[in-house]
Amino acid sequence: MNKYLLSLMSEHLNIMQYDVLRLSDGLDTDKMSANQIADLLNINVSTANVRISQIKKDAIDILIDKTDASQVSDYL
């Protein structure tokens, strides 16, 4: 199922959104904290929790909007 979700993500999301979802949910790697993701993606670590949460929310909203919501809502 992860491969299917990753393919939907790569089709509909920008690279930042794709990486944040992939890393925060551990889809093809170990789960990472917001600070770890921020450091890896060169996002200000002092605002990491808020920024990563916002990117993740935006990415999920895009996936739900552009696909059948049942395809993604059960997995994220």
N, C-alpha and C positions, 0 to 999 in steps of 0.2 A: 504494500500500500504506500510505503514511503516513496517509491519510485514514481508512482502515479501522481502523488501530491507534489513531488519535486518537479515533475513535468508541467503540471498546471501552474506552479509558481514561476517557473522559468518563462512560460508563455505570456504571463500577465503582469509580472512585477519587474520593477527595475532592479538593478544589481544590489543596491543597498537593502531594499525590502526583502529580496530573496535571501541574502546572507543573514539578515537579522532573524527572520523566521527559521531558517535552517539551523542556525547556531543556537538560538534560544530554546528551540524545541528538540534539538538533537536528532534531526531527521536523518542525517547520514554521518554524524559525528557525535562526540560526547556533548551533552548540554553545556552551555557556557552561561556565566552570569552576565548581567548588563555591563558591569565594569570590564569584564574580559572582552566582550563583544566591542564595546566602545574603544578599547585600546587597540584591538585588532583592526578596526575600521576607521581609525583616526577620528573618532568623535570625542568631544570634550568629556573627559572622565568625570568631572565634577557635576555634570548634568546627565550622566549616563542613564540613570534609571528612568528619568522622565523622557529623554529623547528616544531611547530604545523602545520604551512602552508605546510612544506615539508612532514610531515607524512600524512597529508590529501591528498596532490597531489599524493603521492606514492600509497595510498590506492585506490583512484579513478582510477588511471592508471591500477592497478591490476584488479579491478572490470571490467573495460572496456575490458581489455585483456582476462580475463577468462570467461566473459559472453557476451551475445549479448549487444553491447553498448547501444542500445535503451532501454534495461532493466534498466539501471542505469543513463544514461546521463540526462534524463528528471527530475530526482529526486534529483540530487546532483548539 
